[in-house]
Amino acid sequence: MAIQVAVCGPRFCTEADEANARRVGELLAEQGAVIVCGGGVGVMAAVAAGARSRNGLVIGVRPNDSREGASPDLSATIVTNMGEARNAIIVWSADAVISIGGSWGTLSEVALAMRRGDVPVFTLGGWRVVQADGEHVPGIRYVDTPEAAVGEALKAAEQGA
């Protein structure tokens, strides 16, 4: 069975986040991973476009009651009518999580993944989660490039850590 990687990120993203997401999509598709994302615009659309450009499989988990607003590059769309609660579905469907950029929704996906406890979480840009003493929260792995995000996420997913 293919490794499933959740790619999370804001709908209103920077050009750098969009470029990183597209490259992450390309790299995941080249490695045969299935991408699970929110299926909308911004980072979600960019990762889907990148994956589809390499004939990858992308599942979009939508928050509303229709496919309206879904990225045209999705392979399949799951309509949940659950609002932001769909973030739990995205995270629980993943063998690894990559967040790109930052928004409140992205932070909630990182938090849900950390709460899950058994899924590796990688952050490319965006949020840096720290404790009261200023130290990074243990468990979130910060990476600087799409290549590092994908390479480390796939390795961790294969190892089950």
N, C-alpha and C positions, 0 to 999 in steps of 0.2 A: 504494500500500500504506500502511496506517495506521502511524503512529509507535507503537512499543512502548516503554512506560516501566516499568521495574522499580521497585516501591515496596517498600522493605525496612524492617523494624522489629520490635521485640520482641513476643513473645507475651504477656508480662507488662508492660504499658505503663501510663503515667500517663493520667489523664483528659484532660490537655492533648494528649498524643500521640494519643490516640484521636480527639479532636475534629479535630486537624490532619489525621490520616489520612483521616477521613471526608470532610473538605472537599477534600483533594487528589483523592480518588476522584471526587467530584462534578465538580470542575473538569476533570480529565482526560477523563471521559466526555463532558462538554459540548463538548470540543474534538475528540472522535472518536478519541482515543488508546486503544490497547489496553493494559491494565494486566497486568503479569506480577508475581506475588507468591508468597510461600510457601504461601498458601492456608489458613492455620490461624486461630488466635484472635488477639486483641490488635490490633496495627496492621494485620495482614493482613486480619482480618475487617472492621475499620472501613473500610479503603480499598475493599474489595469491596462493602460495604453502600452506601457513598457512590456508587460507580460504578453499581451496579445501580439505585439510586434515580433515576438519570438515564439508564437504559437502556444503560449502558456494558457493554463486554466485558472480563471479568476471567478470566485464566488462573491457576490455582493449581498450583504445582509442589511436590508433597508429598514429604517425606523418607522415608516409610514404604512398606510393601508393600500398602497399601489406601487407600481414600478416607476411612477412619475419621478423624474429627477435622477434616475439611475444612469450611471456611466454607460455609454454605448459600447465600451470595450469589455464589458462583463461577459463571461461565458454563461453564467446563470445568476438569477436574482432570487433571493429569498425575501418575501414580504412578511414582516413580523407584526406591524401595527403596535409596536411596543415602545416607540420613542427611543430614548437613550438607553433603556434597559436592554436593547439589542446588543449593547457593548459586551454584556456577559456572554451572549451566544458566540460572538466573534472570538473572545478570549478562550472560552471553553472548547472551541473547535480547533484550537491551534496546538501544534507541537512546539512552537516557538513564536514569540511576539517581537516585532520590530516596530518601534514608534519613530516617526519622522516629524520633526517640528513640534509645535506645542499649541494646544488649546485646552479648554476645560474638558471637552470630550476625550481628547487624547490622554490627558492626565487620568481621567476615570478609567480608561482602558489599561493604562500602566498599573494603576492601583488594583484593579480587579485581577490582573495577571499576577501581581505580587501576592495578593490575598489568596489566590488559588494555590500558590506555593510550589507547584511542581512543573512549572513551565519557565523556560529561560526567557528573559526580557532584555532586549537591546534597545538603546536609545541613540538615534542619530540626529543631533541638533535638538533644539527645543528644551524641554524640562530637565532640570538637574534637581533631583529630590534630595533634600538634606534634613538631617535631624536637628534638634534644638541646639546642639553643640557645634553645628556647621559641618559635620562629617556627612558624607554621602550615605544614604540609606543602603544597607547591605543588600546585595542581590541584583540590583539593576546594573547592567553592563553598558558602559558608555563607549561608543565607537565613533570614529571620525570620517569614515568613508562608506559608501554603499557596498564596496567589496568586502570590507571588514564586517559590516552588519550581516550580510548574507553568508559569508564564509563561517563566521562564528555561530550564527543562528543554526545553520544546517548541521554543523559539527555537534553543537549542544543537543539538538533535537535527536540526532542519530544516537548519541550517547545517553539520551534520556535525562539530561541535566540542564 
